[in-house]
Amino acid sequence: MTDDLLRYRSEFPILERTTYLINNSLAAMPRGVYDALHGYADMWATRGVRAWEGRWWMLAAEVGDQIGALMNAPRGSVAIHPNVTTCQAVVASCFDFSGKRNKVVYSDLNFPSVMYFWEAQRERGARVHMIKTDGISVPTERLLEAIDENTLLVPVSHVIFRSAYINDARAIVERAHRVGAHVVLDTFQSLGTVPVDVQELGVDFACGGVLKWLCGGPGVAYLYVRPDLGRKLEPKFTGWLAHQEPFGFEVGPIRYADPPYRFMNGTPNIPAMEAAQPGLKIITAVEI
Ligand SMILES: Cc1ncc(COP(=O)(O)O)c(C=O)c1O
C-alpha cells in the first residue's frame, strides 16, 4: 500500500463504494468536476455574455493543447469537437471523393459509429473497403495490401474497442504514406492506456474522446491535424469558429483561420470542456 498513485483514489468518489473497472466505457468522475461545473455556472451567472471574452472563447484551444501534450502534438494542432464521429466528418469534408483516389480502407473492428459515418459516404463517392477480421485482431498484412494508389483515407482505431488489440499504427502510416493516402488514427482507446506520440508516428490525423481513459466526461473529443496539412486543408464542414474574423460576421464564403480553430465549426461545448479539466489535470500530473 505504498504506491504513490493510491493518493488519487480519494479524488474519485465512486471508488469509496465500488470497484470500478469500466474506464473503457466511462471513467469514474473526478471529485473536482463538482467545482468545475459550479465555476462554469458562476461565470455564466456573473459575467453573462462577457464570459466569452473572459475565458470561454479560448477554452477550446486551451483544452486542445492540454490533450495534445499527452500525445506529443505541437501546440495549436488540436481542435475540439463534441464527439469522434464529428471529428471524422470534419476530416472527410477536407477531401474530394469524386476522383480515382476515393478508396477508404479500415477493418470491421472500427468503432461502429465511425463505420456508419464512412459507409454513408458511399453516396458521396467513397469506395469503402472493409477488411473482415476474426473479431479480435486485425490481419495487418491484409490491411496493408488493401491500401493502394487509389486509397484516399485510412480511418482505423489504434486500440480496438472490442478486444484491446493494438493496431500496428506505424506500419499502417508507412504504407499509407508510400502510396499517398492519409491515416485517421482513432486514439480513443489508446490515449491514456499506451504511449501515443503523433509526431513520432507521423500520423496525419488523430482523434478520440476524453470520457474514458482521460477521465474527462462526455461532450469533448479532440482532433489532431498534422501541422503541414493543417495549414492547407479546407474543411467543408465548417462554421464561424473557423473564420479568420468570427465577430466580423462577414457574408459569403469563409476565410479560414489558422489551426486549431480552422478545424472547428459552431459554438463549442463549454460546460463539457470545464468538466473535462479535473480529469485532464490528474492524467497530466500522473502521466500516462
Ligand atoms: C475507438 C472508439 N471510437 C469512437 C468511440 C465513440 O465515438 P463518438 O465519440 O462519436 O461517440 C468509441 C467509444 O465510445 C470508441 O471506443
The ligand as a MOL file (V3000), in Angstrom:
LIG
                    3D

  0  0  0     0  0            999 V3000
M  V30 BEGIN CTAB
M  V30 COUNTS 16 16 0 0 0
M  V30 BEGIN ATOM
M  V30 1 C -12.4960 3.5410 -30.6030 0
M  V30 2 C -13.7250 4.3710 -30.3780 0
M  V30 3 N -14.0540 5.3300 -31.2690 0
M  V30 4 C -15.1510 6.1000 -31.0980 0
M  V30 5 C -15.9710 5.9400 -29.9980 0
M  V30 6 C -17.1620 6.8220 -29.8100 0
M  V30 7 O -17.3930 7.7170 -30.8570 0
M  V30 8 P -18.2310 9.0520 -30.6110 0
M  V30 9 O -17.3350 9.9890 -29.8300 0
M  V30 10 O -18.5420 9.5790 -31.9540 0
M  V30 11 O -19.4470 8.7010 -29.8210 0
M  V30 12 C -15.6440 4.9570 -29.0410 0
M  V30 13 C -16.4520 4.7040 -27.8260 0
M  V30 14 O -17.4020 5.2730 -27.4180 0
M  V30 15 C -14.5080 4.1590 -29.2470 0
M  V30 16 O -14.1740 3.2110 -28.3570 0
M  V30 END ATOM
M  V30 BEGIN BOND
M  V30 1 1 1 2
M  V30 2 1 2 3
M  V30 3 2 2 15
M  V30 4 2 3 4
M  V30 5 1 4 5
M  V30 6 1 5 6
M  V30 7 2 5 12
M  V30 8 1 6 7
M  V30 9 1 7 8
M  V30 10 2 8 9
M  V30 11 1 8 10
M  V30 12 1 8 11
M  V30 13 1 12 13
M  V30 14 1 12 15
M  V30 15 2 13 14
M  V30 16 1 15 16
M  V30 END BOND
M  V30 END CTAB
M  END
